[in-house]
Amino acid sequence: MKTETEETTDTFEYENNPDKTTKLDNPEISQDIALNIENINFFKRSHRMTKAISLLFNSSLNPNERMNKKELMLIWYELNMVDIESITFILPAFINLEALYLSNNSIGVLQAQKLSECLVYLKELRVLVIASNNIGDEGIKWISTAIKYLKNIKTLNFKLNSITQIGAKFLKLSIKNFRYLRRIELGGSDLLTKNTIGPKGAKFIGSALKELNFVRKIDLEGNEIRDKGLSGLKPAISFNRNLKAINLSKNSITAEGISILSNILPELKFLWRLDLSYNNLSTISHYNFFHAFKSLKKLKLLNLSGTNLNENDLAFIFTNHSLFSSIETLCLNENNINDEGAEIISNGLENFMSLKSITLYGNKITDDAFEMLIESFIKTNLRRVDLGHNLFTSNIIKTIKKYKDELERFQSFNLRSEINEKLNQKLSMSRKSDILLQ
């Protein structure tokens, strides 16, 4: 989920807005036109684009030609070995290239090895994105060796590439050279290709990052780093006190990990986004929780979805609202929150004056607590609410009609149920269906 702040905006705008790319899908496009487009972008390969790519990477082009292109996107192109060989031949001519995007291309070890032959020439490269491929540890070894002398790197994204602690060790050797590195992204939760660097891998990454001080974002979602891995990351987080976004979702972190974080997070005065979702915080110490968050005065987004919070945990959060006075987005999805938990939220919500978005998707809230929640929502500055996939029935339509005028101000208000089609049908017939079924 995105906040409205620039720093936490995802790098991959094109994934959500394909219109921002330039689609070279005309097979008759001329070589001159292809080489004079300001930003050369490809989005979702089709058979009609094959000639366009061959024109761009034609082997007759002089590799010494000075091309002033700043950005090159080859996304969802399913590059084969022939494509990679063509790219390897011509890419060194892009001497001023600053950003290279190669996501979703099924790049494996052999393609990564071939690609590494030309990456070393891209001295001005600042952004390298090879996400959602399958380069593995062997592939990351080739890539890391090639880029370790590219001193201007600011963003590295190797999400979903089947990288383990072995690959993390190779990455360490290159990362420590990137004095201006701002983003390191190794996350992702796809079971087939997710990275699993583990505790040792986290220690390797932490060791490399502690020598830098410009890092703003660390994404290690789904890497199974566990509590021990947090200890390995501690030096990196401590040395990069200007961190603005940390994603530790799905890492088997427990209450012990929160204890470790309680000694690290207070130093991050500028942290805007923290994702701890889908870890097991069921035995969390409220003392550690308090000390972890007491200094985070700029925190905008907190994701605690799927962390097994109980009523006592909710009571702590919603009675210590001063800890979270800056939060604009709070995610509490899939926490088995029942009507008692909903009452705790309702009673404390009005004190969260900065809160603009709350998500309670996939909990166990029933009709009995629905009106109480609605009444608390309309007293706040909330603009986006997600109550989808709870235990509501079609009886809540009466409450929706009762508060229809107050609900008009919400930008989104989701009540869709994956298990109650009757409710969905009635919502579709209501005047608020454009909001309530988002």
C-alpha positions as a LaTeX table, in Angstrom:
\begin{tabular}{lrrr}
\hline
Residue & $x$ (\AA) & $y$ (\AA) & $z$ (\AA) \\
\hline
Met1 & 0.00 & 0.00 & 0.00 \\
Lys2 & 1.38 & 3.40 & $-0.91$ \\
Thr3 & 1.50 & 6.56 & 1.08 \\
Glu4 & 1.17 & 10.00 & $-0.46$ \\
Thr5 & 4.80 & 10.89 & 0.19 \\
Glu6 & 7.32 & 10.94 & $-2.58$ \\
Glu7 & 10.02 & 9.04 & $-0.73$ \\
Thr8 & 7.85 & 6.01 & $-0.13$ \\
Thr9 & 6.50 & 5.90 & $-3.64$ \\
Asp10 & 7.41 & 2.65 & $-5.30$ \\
Thr11 & 10.14 & 2.83 & $-7.92$ \\
Phe12 & 8.02 & 0.83 & $-10.35$ \\
Glu13 & 5.45 & 3.36 & $-11.44$ \\
Tyr14 & 5.16 & 1.67 & $-14.79$ \\
Glu15 & 3.82 & $-1.52$ & $-13.22$ \\
Asn16 & 0.73 & 0.32 & $-12.06$ \\
Asn17 & 0.51 & 2.77 & $-14.93$ \\
Pro18 & 1.57 & 1.19 & $-18.22$ \\
Asp19 & 0.49 & 4.35 & $-20.05$ \\
Lys20 & 3.65 & 5.99 & $-18.76$ \\
Thr21 & 5.75 & 3.79 & $-21.03$ \\
Thr22 & 6.42 & 4.23 & $-24.72$ \\
Lys23 & 5.12 & 1.20 & $-26.57$ \\
Leu24 & 7.20 & 0.31 & $-29.60$ \\
Asp25 & 4.72 & $-2.17$ & $-30.97$ \\
Asn26 & 4.93 & $-1.15$ & $-34.61$ \\
Pro27 & 6.95 & $-3.82$ & $-36.44$ \\
Glu28 & 7.77 & $-1.33$ & $-39.20$ \\
Ile29 & 9.29 & 1.26 & $-36.87$ \\
Ser30 & 12.42 & 2.73 & $-38.38$ \\
Gln31 & 15.85 & 2.46 & $-36.82$ \\
Asp32 & 16.20 & 6.24 & $-36.63$ \\
Ile33 & 12.91 & 6.64 & $-34.76$ \\
Ala34 & 13.76 & 3.85 & $-32.33$ \\
Leu35 & 17.11 & 5.38 & $-31.45$ \\
Asn36 & 15.79 & 8.91 & $-30.97$ \\
Ile37 & 13.05 & 8.22 & $-28.47$ \\
Glu38 & 13.84 & 10.09 & $-25.24$ \\
Asn39 & 13.28 & 7.05 & $-23.02$ \\
Ile40 & 13.33 & 3.71 & $-24.81$ \\
Asn41 & 10.68 & 1.55 & $-23.16$ \\
Phe42 & 9.18 & $-1.85$ & $-23.94$ \\
Phe43 & 6.13 & $-3.15$ & $-22.10$ \\
Lys44 & 4.76 & $-6.69$ & $-22.44$ \\
Arg45 & 6.22 & $-8.46$ & $-25.42$ \\
Ser46 & 4.06 & $-9.43$ & $-28.35$ \\
His47 & 5.07 & $-11.04$ & $-31.61$ \\
Arg48 & 4.59 & $-7.66$ & $-33.32$ \\
Met49 & 7.44 & $-6.20$ & $-31.26$ \\
Thr50 & 10.10 & $-8.64$ & $-32.39$ \\
Lys51 & 11.12 & $-6.50$ & $-35.39$ \\
Ala52 & 11.20 & $-3.37$ & $-33.25$ \\
Ile53 & 13.66 & $-4.91$ & $-30.81$ \\
Ser54 & 15.80 & $-6.28$ & $-33.59$ \\
Leu55 & 15.98 & $-2.83$ & $-35.17$ \\
Leu56 & 17.02 & $-1.26$ & $-31.89$ \\
Phe57 & 19.70 & $-3.84$ & $-31.18$ \\
Asn58 & 20.79 & $-4.37$ & $-34.78$ \\
Ser59 & 24.29 & $-5.84$ & $-34.97$ \\
Ser60 & 25.21 & $-3.38$ & $-37.72$ \\
Leu61 & 25.07 & $-0.47$ & $-35.25$ \\
Asn62 & 28.41 & 0.94 & $-34.23$ \\
Pro63 & 28.88 & 0.07 & $-30.52$ \\
Asn64 & 31.03 & 3.19 & $-30.11$ \\
Glu65 & 28.21 & 5.51 & $-31.14$ \\
Arg66 & 27.53 & 7.98 & $-28.38$ \\
Met67 & 23.91 & 7.54 & $-27.43$ \\
Asn68 & 22.54 & 9.98 & $-24.90$ \\
Lys69 & 19.71 & 7.81 & $-23.67$ \\
Lys70 & 19.12 & 7.96 & $-19.92$ \\
Glu71 & 16.68 & 5.09 & $-19.41$ \\
Leu72 & 16.09 & 1.71 & $-21.03$ \\
Met73 & 13.15 & $-0.55$ & $-20.17$ \\
Leu74 & 12.78 & $-4.11$ & $-21.38$ \\
Ile75 & 9.92 & $-5.39$ & $-19.23$ \\
Trp76 & 7.90 & $-8.59$ & $-19.65$ \\
Tyr77 & 9.87 & $-9.27$ & $-22.80$ \\
Glu78 & 10.86 & $-12.91$ & $-22.13$ \\
Leu79 & 14.38 & $-12.30$ & $-23.44$ \\
Asn80 & 16.01 & $-15.35$ & $-24.95$ \\
Met81 & 19.72 & $-15.94$ & $-25.40$ \\
Val82 & 19.72 & $-14.35$ & $-28.86$ \\
Asp83 & 18.11 & $-11.21$ & $-27.43$ \\
Ile84 & 20.68 & $-11.08$ & $-24.64$ \\
Glu85 & 23.55 & $-11.44$ & $-27.10$ \\
Ser86 & 22.15 & $-8.55$ & $-29.14$ \\
Ile87 & 21.78 & $-6.44$ & $-26.02$ \\
Thr88 & 25.28 & $-7.30$ & $-24.88$ \\
Phe89 & 26.69 & $-6.12$ & $-28.20$ \\
Ile90 & 24.97 & $-2.74$ & $-28.31$ \\
Leu91 & 24.47 & $-1.81$ & $-24.63$ \\
Pro92 & 28.03 & $-0.48$ & $-24.07$ \\
Ala93 & 27.22 & 2.23 & $-26.62$ \\
Phe94 & 24.69 & 3.68 & $-24.14$ \\
Ile95 & 27.51 & 5.47 & $-22.36$ \\
Asn96 & 25.18 & 7.86 & $-20.51$ \\
Leu97 & 22.60 & 5.28 & $-19.47$ \\
Glu98 & 21.40 & 5.92 & $-15.91$ \\
Ala99 & 18.56 & 3.40 & $-15.50$ \\
Leu100 & 18.21 & $-0.16$ & $-16.81$ \\
Tyr101 & 15.01 & $-2.15$ & $-16.18$ \\
Leu102 & 14.97 & $-5.86$ & $-17.08$ \\
Ser103 & 12.11 & $-7.17$ & $-14.90$ \\
Asn104 & 10.03 & $-10.27$ & $-15.74$ \\
Asn105 & 12.23 & $-11.63$ & $-18.49$ \\
Ser106 & 12.96 & $-15.20$ & $-17.35$ \\
Ile107 & 16.64 & $-14.32$ & $-17.19$ \\
Gly108 & 18.55 & $-17.34$ & $-15.90$ \\
Val109 & 22.17 & $-18.03$ & $-15.07$ \\
Leu110 & 23.45 & $-18.14$ & $-18.67$ \\
Gln111 & 21.69 & $-14.92$ & $-19.64$ \\
Ala112 & 22.98 & $-13.25$ & $-16.47$ \\
Gln113 & 26.51 & $-14.33$ & $-17.29$ \\
Lys114 & 26.23 & $-12.92$ & $-20.80$ \\
Leu115 & 24.63 & $-9.72$ & $-19.56$ \\
Ser116 & 27.43 & $-9.19$ & $-17.07$ \\
Glu117 & 29.88 & $-8.78$ & $-19.95$ \\
Cys118 & 28.41 & $-5.41$ & $-20.88$ \\
Leu119 & 27.20 & $-4.03$ & $-17.54$ \\
Val120 & 30.74 & $-3.12$ & $-16.58$ \\
Tyr121 & 30.77 & $-0.43$ & $-19.29$ \\
Leu122 & 27.76 & 1.47 & $-17.93$ \\
Lys123 & 29.73 & 3.88 & $-15.76$ \\
Glu124 & 26.83 & 6.31 & $-15.30$ \\
Leu125 & 24.33 & 3.65 & $-14.23$ \\
Arg126 & 22.31 & 4.64 & $-11.16$ \\
Val127 & 19.33 & 2.27 & $-11.26$ \\
Leu128 & 19.54 & $-1.46$ & $-11.99$ \\
Val129 & 16.34 & $-3.50$ & $-11.81$ \\
Ile130 & 16.47 & $-7.21$ & $-12.67$ \\
Ala131 & 13.44 & $-8.20$ & $-10.57$ \\
Ser132 & 11.22 & $-11.26$ & $-11.12$ \\
Asn133 & 13.67 & $-13.33$ & $-13.09$ \\
Asn134 & 15.46 & $-16.48$ & $-11.96$ \\
Ile135 & 19.14 & $-15.64$ & $-11.93$ \\
Gly136 & 19.87 & $-17.51$ & $-8.69$ \\
Asp137 & 23.12 & $-17.45$ & $-6.74$ \\
Glu138 & 25.29 & $-18.21$ & $-9.77$ \\
Gly139 & 23.67 & $-15.45$ & $-11.78$ \\
Ile140 & 24.03 & $-12.91$ & $-8.99$ \\
Lys141 & 27.71 & $-13.81$ & $-8.78$ \\
Trp142 & 28.21 & $-12.76$ & $-12.41$ \\
Ile143 & 26.12 & $-9.61$ & $-12.06$ \\
Ser144 & 27.78 & $-8.56$ & $-8.79$ \\
Thr145 & 31.24 & $-9.00$ & $-10.22$ \\
Ala146 & 30.34 & $-6.83$ & $-13.21$ \\
Ile147 & 28.76 & $-3.95$ & $-11.32$ \\
Lys148 & 31.03 & $-3.64$ & $-8.30$ \\
Tyr149 & 33.00 & $-0.82$ & $-9.94$ \\
Leu150 & 29.93 & 1.20 & $-10.93$ \\
Lys151 & 30.31 & 3.83 & $-8.23$ \\
Asn152 & 27.11 & 5.75 & $-9.04$ \\
Ile153 & 24.60 & 2.98 & $-8.26$ \\
Lys154 & 21.69 & 4.30 & $-6.16$ \\
Thr155 & 19.02 & 1.61 & $-6.63$ \\
Leu156 & 19.51 & $-2.16$ & $-6.77$ \\
Asn157 & 16.47 & $-4.37$ & $-7.25$ \\
Phe158 & 16.90 & $-8.14$ & $-7.40$ \\
Lys159 & 13.46 & $-9.11$ & $-6.06$ \\
Leu160 & 12.21 & $-12.64$ & $-6.76$ \\
Asn161 & 15.36 & $-14.22$ & $-8.16$ \\
Ser162 & 15.85 & $-17.39$ & $-6.05$ \\
Ile163 & 18.82 & $-15.87$ & $-4.23$ \\
Thr164 & 20.03 & $-17.54$ & $-1.01$ \\
Gln165 & 22.70 & $-16.67$ & 1.55 \\
Ile166 & 25.32 & $-17.64$ & $-1.04$ \\
Gly167 & 24.09 & $-14.98$ & $-3.42$ \\
Ala168 & 23.87 & $-12.49$ & $-0.55$ \\
Lys169 & 27.58 & $-13.04$ & 0.09 \\
Phe170 & 28.36 & $-12.18$ & $-3.54$ \\
Leu171 & 26.16 & $-9.09$ & $-3.29$ \\
Lys172 & 28.03 & $-7.95$ & $-0.20$ \\
Leu173 & 31.23 & $-7.61$ & $-2.23$ \\
Ser174 & 29.63 & $-5.15$ & $-4.65$ \\
Ile175 & 27.21 & $-3.29$ & $-2.35$ \\
Lys176 & 29.94 & $-2.02$ & $-0.07$ \\
Asn177 & 31.39 & $-0.08$ & $-3.03$ \\
Phe178 & 28.17 & 1.84 & $-3.73$ \\
Arg179 & 28.74 & 4.91 & $-1.58$ \\
Tyr180 & 25.54 & 6.56 & $-2.80$ \\
Leu181 & 23.23 & 3.53 & $-2.58$ \\
Arg182 & 19.73 & 4.60 & $-1.56$ \\
Arg183 & 17.58 & 1.51 & $-2.20$ \\
Ile184 & 18.29 & $-2.20$ & $-1.84$ \\
Glu185 & 15.34 & $-4.44$ & $-2.73$ \\
Leu186 & 15.55 & $-8.21$ & $-2.35$ \\
Gly187 & 11.95 & $-8.88$ & $-1.29$ \\
Gly188 & 8.92 & $-10.57$ & $-2.80$ \\
Ser189 & 6.74 & $-13.48$ & $-1.70$ \\
Asp190 & 6.24 & $-15.61$ & $-4.82$ \\
Leu191 & 6.91 & $-19.16$ & $-3.63$ \\
Leu192 & 8.68 & $-20.23$ & $-6.82$ \\
Thr193 & 11.21 & $-17.43$ & $-7.16$ \\
Lys194 & 11.36 & $-15.60$ & $-3.82$ \\
Asn195 & 14.75 & $-14.90$ & $-2.31$ \\
Thr196 & 15.59 & $-16.73$ & 0.92 \\
Ile197 & 18.84 & $-15.20$ & 2.14 \\
Gly198 & 18.13 & $-16.31$ & 5.73 \\
Pro199 & 19.90 & $-15.07$ & 8.88 \\
Lys200 & 23.39 & $-15.46$ & 7.42 \\
Gly201 & 22.42 & $-13.63$ & 4.25 \\
Ala202 & 20.94 & $-10.81$ & 6.33 \\
Lys203 & 24.26 & $-10.57$ & 8.15 \\
Phe204 & 26.12 & $-10.29$ & 4.83 \\
Ile205 & 23.80 & $-7.52$ & 3.63 \\
Gly206 & 23.99 & $-5.79$ & 7.00 \\
Ser207 & 27.77 & $-5.90$ & 6.95 \\
Ala208 & 27.87 & $-4.25$ & 3.52 \\
Leu209 & 25.29 & $-1.57$ & 4.31 \\
Lys210 & 26.95 & $-0.49$ & 7.55 \\
Glu211 & 29.75 & 1.06 & 5.48 \\
Leu212 & 27.24 & 3.35 & 3.76 \\
Asn213 & 25.12 & 6.19 & 5.11 \\
Phe214 & 22.76 & 7.23 & 2.30 \\
Val215 & 20.46 & 4.17 & 2.33 \\
Arg216 & 16.79 & 5.15 & 2.42 \\
Lys217 & 14.97 & 1.87 & 1.71 \\
Ile218 & 15.62 & $-1.75$ & 2.67 \\
Asp219 & 13.21 & $-4.41$ & 1.35 \\
Leu220 & 13.78 & $-7.97$ & 2.57 \\
Glu221 & 10.20 & $-9.29$ & 2.40 \\
Gly222 & 9.90 & $-13.07$ & 2.54 \\
Asn223 & 13.60 & $-13.78$ & 3.03 \\
Glu224 & 13.24 & $-15.92$ & 6.18 \\
Ile225 & 15.80 & $-13.86$ & 8.07 \\
Arg226 & 14.08 & $-14.55$ & 11.43 \\
Asp227 & 15.07 & $-12.89$ & 14.71 \\
Lys228 & 18.71 & $-13.82$ & 14.29 \\
Gly229 & 18.77 & $-12.05$ & 10.95 \\
Leu230 & 17.57 & $-8.84$ & 12.60 \\
Ser231 & 20.66 & $-8.97$ & 14.80 \\
Gly232 & 22.75 & $-9.20$ & 11.63 \\
Leu233 & 20.97 & $-6.17$ & 10.16 \\
Lys234 & 21.39 & $-4.09$ & 13.31 \\
Pro235 & 24.71 & $-2.44$ & 12.27 \\
Ala236 & 23.29 & $-1.49$ & 8.86 \\
Ile237 & 20.19 & 0.12 & 10.33 \\
Ser238 & 22.19 & 1.88 & 13.03 \\
Phe239 & 24.62 & 3.42 & 10.53 \\
Asn240 & 21.87 & 4.52 & 8.13 \\
Arg241 & 19.88 & 6.77 & 10.42 \\
Asn242 & 18.11 & 8.47 & 7.53 \\
Leu243 & 16.26 & 5.29 & 6.53 \\
Lys244 & 12.73 & 6.03 & 5.40 \\
Ala245 & 11.31 & 2.61 & 4.48 \\
Ile246 & 11.89 & $-0.88$ & 5.87 \\
Asn247 & 10.03 & $-3.98$ & 4.69 \\
Leu248 & 10.50 & $-7.03$ & 6.93 \\
Ser249 & 7.22 & $-8.74$ & 6.03 \\
Lys250 & 7.01 & $-12.55$ & 6.07 \\
Asn251 & 10.32 & $-13.24$ & 7.78 \\
Ser252 & 9.26 & $-15.45$ & 10.72 \\
Ile253 & 10.08 & $-12.65$ & 13.14 \\
Thr254 & 8.73 & $-13.13$ & 16.67 \\
Ala255 & 8.41 & $-11.02$ & 19.81 \\
Glu256 & 12.14 & $-11.54$ & 20.33 \\
Gly257 & 12.72 & $-9.72$ & 17.06 \\
Ile258 & 10.66 & $-6.77$ & 18.28 \\
Ser259 & 12.96 & $-6.68$ & 21.30 \\
Ile260 & 15.90 & $-6.30$ & 18.91 \\
Leu261 & 14.06 & $-3.66$ & 16.90 \\
Ser262 & 13.29 & $-1.72$ & 20.08 \\
Asn263 & 17.02 & $-1.00$ & 20.34 \\
Ile264 & 17.32 & 0.04 & 16.69 \\
Leu265 & 14.17 & 1.86 & 15.58 \\
Pro266 & 14.42 & 4.78 & 18.04 \\
Glu267 & 17.48 & 5.97 & 16.10 \\
Leu268 & 15.49 & 6.24 & 12.86 \\
Lys269 & 14.02 & 9.71 & 13.31 \\
Phe270 & 13.01 & 9.95 & 9.64 \\
Leu271 & 11.38 & 6.54 & 9.14 \\
Trp272 & 8.17 & 6.91 & 7.12 \\
Arg273 & 7.18 & 3.33 & 6.31 \\
Leu274 & 7.51 & 0.13 & 8.35 \\
Asp275 & 6.13 & $-3.23$ & 7.24 \\
Leu276 & 6.17 & $-6.01$ & 9.84 \\
Ser277 & 3.21 & $-7.91$ & 8.38 \\
Tyr278 & 2.82 & $-11.68$ & 8.51 \\
Asn279 & 5.30 & $-12.24$ & 11.29 \\
Asn280 & 4.28 & $-13.83$ & 14.60 \\
Leu281 & 4.03 & $-11.10$ & 17.22 \\
Ser282 & 1.52 & $-12.93$ & 19.41 \\
Thr283 & 3.67 & $-12.76$ & 22.56 \\
Ile284 & 4.97 & $-9.25$ & 21.99 \\
Ser285 & 6.14 & $-7.25$ & 25.00 \\
His286 & 4.28 & $-3.95$ & 25.16 \\
Tyr287 & 7.34 & $-2.47$ & 26.86 \\
Asn288 & 9.49 & $-3.33$ & 23.83 \\
Phe289 & 6.75 & $-2.18$ & 21.48 \\
Phe290 & 6.60 & 1.17 & 23.26 \\
His291 & 10.36 & 1.70 & 23.08 \\
Ala292 & 10.48 & 0.62 & 19.45 \\
Phe293 & 7.99 & 3.29 & 18.38 \\
Lys294 & 8.38 & 6.14 & 20.84 \\
Ser295 & 10.80 & 8.14 & 18.66 \\
Leu296 & 9.21 & 7.48 & 15.26 \\
Lys297 & 7.54 & 10.86 & 14.98 \\
Lys298 & 7.50 & 10.86 & 11.17 \\
Leu299 & 6.08 & 7.36 & 10.63 \\
Lys300 & 3.33 & 7.49 & 7.98 \\
Leu301 & 2.59 & 3.83 & 7.27 \\
Leu302 & 2.56 & 0.91 & 9.69 \\
Asn303 & 1.63 & $-2.56$ & 8.45 \\
Leu304 & 0.82 & $-5.08$ & 11.20 \\
Ser305 & $-1.38$ & $-7.36$ & 9.08 \\
Gly306 & $-1.28$ & $-11.06$ & 9.89 \\
Thr307 & 0.77 & $-10.65$ & 13.08 \\
Asn308 & $-1.64$ & $-12.47$ & 15.45 \\
Leu309 & $-2.46$ & $-9.39$ & 17.51 \\
Asn310 & $-4.92$ & $-10.02$ & 20.34 \\
Glu311 & $-7.30$ & $-7.70$ & 22.20 \\
Asn312 & $-4.60$ & $-6.66$ & 24.67 \\
Asp313 & $-2.30$ & $-5.69$ & 21.82 \\
Leu314 & $-5.05$ & $-3.67$ & 20.16 \\
Ala315 & $-5.84$ & $-1.98$ & 23.47 \\
Phe316 & $-2.18$ & $-1.01$ & 23.83 \\
Ile317 & $-2.06$ & 0.47 & 20.32 \\
Phe318 & $-5.34$ & 2.37 & 20.52 \\
Thr319 & $-4.81$ & 3.75 & 24.04 \\
Asn320 & $-1.22$ & 4.84 & 23.38 \\
His321 & $-2.21$ & 6.95 & 20.41 \\
Ser322 & 0.57 & 9.47 & 21.09 \\
Leu323 & 3.02 & 6.80 & 19.88 \\
Phe324 & 1.33 & 6.79 & 16.49 \\
Ser325 & 0.29 & 10.41 & 16.13 \\
Ser326 & 1.92 & 10.77 & 12.69 \\
Ile327 & 0.52 & 7.59 & 11.10 \\
Glu328 & $-1.63$ & 8.09 & 8.00 \\
Thr329 & $-2.06$ & 4.43 & 6.98 \\
Leu330 & $-2.60$ & 1.58 & 9.44 \\
Cys331 & $-2.95$ & $-1.99$ & 8.16 \\
Leu332 & $-4.45$ & $-4.61$ & 10.49 \\
Asn333 & $-5.68$ & $-7.17$ & 7.97 \\
Glu334 & $-6.11$ & $-10.87$ & 8.84 \\
Asn335 & $-5.56$ & $-10.61$ & 12.58 \\
Asn336 & $-8.67$ & $-12.53$ & 13.71 \\
Ile337 & $-10.08$ & $-9.28$ & 15.09 \\
Asn338 & $-13.59$ & $-9.92$ & 16.42 \\
Asp339 & $-16.32$ & $-7.59$ & 17.68 \\
Glu340 & $-14.46$ & $-6.99$ & 20.95 \\
Gly341 & $-11.40$ & $-5.92$ & 19.00 \\
Ala342 & $-13.57$ & $-3.73$ & 16.77 \\
Glu343 & $-14.93$ & $-2.00$ & 19.88 \\
Ile344 & $-11.40$ & $-1.26$ & 21.08 \\
Ile345 & $-10.58$ & 0.24 & 17.68 \\
Ser346 & $-13.78$ & 2.29 & 17.65 \\
Asn347 & $-13.14$ & 3.75 & 21.09 \\
Gly348 & $-9.57$ & 4.79 & 20.32 \\
Leu349 & $-9.77$ & 5.78 & 16.68 \\
Glu350 & $-10.77$ & 9.42 & 17.14 \\
Asn351 & $-7.41$ & 10.13 & 18.78 \\
Phe352 & $-5.55$ & 9.17 & 15.58 \\
Met353 & $-5.94$ & 12.60 & 14.04 \\
Ser354 & $-3.48$ & 12.02 & 11.15 \\
Leu355 & $-4.99$ & 8.70 & 10.10 \\
Lys356 & $-6.34$ & 8.72 & 6.53 \\
Ser357 & $-6.50$ & 5.01 & 5.75 \\
Ile358 & $-7.26$ & 1.91 & 7.82 \\
Thr359 & $-7.48$ & $-1.64$ & 6.50 \\
Leu360 & $-9.22$ & $-4.37$ & 8.49 \\
Tyr361 & $-9.66$ & $-6.86$ & 5.66 \\
Gly362 & $-10.14$ & $-10.55$ & 6.44 \\
Asn363 & $-10.96$ & $-10.35$ & 10.14 \\
Lys364 & $-13.96$ & $-11.73$ & 12.10 \\
Ile365 & $-16.05$ & $-8.62$ & 12.64 \\
Thr366 & $-19.83$ & $-9.18$ & 12.48 \\
Asp367 & $-22.94$ & $-7.08$ & 11.90 \\
Asp368 & $-23.13$ & $-6.34$ & 15.65 \\
Ala369 & $-20.03$ & $-4.15$ & 15.49 \\
Phe370 & $-20.60$ & $-2.64$ & 12.05 \\
Glu371 & $-22.63$ & 0.44 & 13.01 \\
Met372 & $-20.27$ & 1.15 & 15.89 \\
Leu373 & $-17.33$ & 1.16 & 13.46 \\
Ile374 & $-19.16$ & 3.37 & 10.96 \\
Glu375 & $-19.93$ & 5.92 & 13.67 \\
Ser376 & $-16.28$ & 6.02 & 14.73 \\
Phe377 & $-15.03$ & 6.30 & 11.14 \\
Ile378 & $-17.16$ & 9.33 & 10.27 \\
Lys379 & $-15.83$ & 11.22 & 13.32 \\
Thr380 & $-12.25$ & 11.00 & 12.02 \\
Asn381 & $-10.28$ & 12.30 & 9.05 \\
Leu382 & $-10.33$ & 8.88 & 7.39 \\
Arg383 & $-10.63$ & 8.81 & 3.61 \\
Arg384 & $-10.05$ & 5.12 & 2.85 \\
Val385 & $-11.46$ & 2.11 & 4.71 \\
Asp386 & $-11.20$ & $-1.60$ & 3.91 \\
Leu387 & $-13.56$ & $-3.93$ & 5.80 \\
Gly388 & $-13.76$ & $-6.54$ & 3.07 \\
His389 & $-14.04$ & $-10.27$ & 3.78 \\
Asn390 & $-15.29$ & $-9.98$ & 7.35 \\
Leu391 & $-18.42$ & $-11.77$ & 8.66 \\
Phe392 & $-21.00$ & $-9.21$ & 7.59 \\
Thr393 & $-24.39$ & $-10.17$ & 6.20 \\
Ser394 & $-26.74$ & $-8.26$ & 3.93 \\
Asn395 & $-28.33$ & $-6.73$ & 7.06 \\
Ile396 & $-25.63$ & $-4.04$ & 7.10 \\
Ile397 & $-27.30$ & $-2.42$ & 4.06 \\
Lys398 & $-29.70$ & $-0.71$ & 6.50 \\
Thr399 & $-26.77$ & 0.91 & 8.30 \\
Ile400 & $-25.18$ & 1.95 & 5.00 \\
Lys401 & $-28.39$ & 3.70 & 3.98 \\
Lys402 & $-28.63$ & 5.35 & 7.38 \\
Tyr403 & $-25.18$ & 6.92 & 7.01 \\
Lys404 & $-25.14$ & 7.33 & 3.24 \\
Asp405 & $-24.54$ & 11.10 & 3.35 \\
Glu406 & $-21.61$ & 10.77 & 5.75 \\
Leu407 & $-20.09$ & 8.00 & 3.63 \\
Glu408 & $-20.05$ & 10.23 & 0.56 \\
Arg409 & $-16.77$ & 11.86 & 1.63 \\
Phe410 & $-14.78$ & 8.61 & 1.61 \\
Gln411 & $-12.53$ & 8.03 & $-1.40$ \\
Ser412 & $-12.87$ & 4.27 & $-0.96$ \\
Phe413 & $-14.84$ & 2.06 & 1.41 \\
Asn414 & $-14.54$ & $-1.65$ & 0.68 \\
Leu415 & $-17.05$ & $-4.14$ & 2.09 \\
Arg416 & $-16.77$ & $-6.84$ & $-0.54$ \\
Ser417 & $-17.00$ & $-10.38$ & 0.79 \\
Glu418 & $-15.42$ & $-13.38$ & $-0.86$ \\
Ile419 & $-17.80$ & $-15.70$ & 0.99 \\
Asn420 & $-21.06$ & $-13.75$ & 0.95 \\
Glu421 & $-22.25$ & $-13.27$ & $-2.61$ \\
Lys422 & $-25.69$ & $-12.15$ & $-1.40$ \\
Leu423 & $-24.06$ & $-9.19$ & 0.36 \\
Asn424 & $-22.10$ & $-8.36$ & $-2.79$ \\
Gln425 & $-25.27$ & $-8.38$ & $-4.88$ \\
Lys426 & $-27.08$ & $-6.03$ & $-2.50$ \\
Leu427 & $-24.07$ & $-3.72$ & $-2.38$ \\
Ser428 & $-24.04$ & $-3.67$ & $-6.17$ \\
Met429 & $-27.63$ & $-2.45$ & $-6.17$ \\
Ser430 & $-26.99$ & 0.24 & $-3.57$ \\
Arg431 & $-26.21$ & 3.85 & $-4.44$ \\
Lys432 & $-22.79$ & 3.50 & $-2.88$ \\
Ser433 & $-21.70$ & 0.48 & $-4.90$ \\
Asp434 & $-18.97$ & 2.46 & $-6.66$ \\
Ile435 & $-17.30$ & 2.97 & $-3.30$ \\
Leu436 & $-18.32$ & $-0.09$ & $-1.34$ \\
Leu437 & $-17.20$ & $-2.65$ & $-3.90$ \\
Gln438 & $-13.76$ & $-1.27$ & $-4.66$ \\
\hline
\end{tabular}
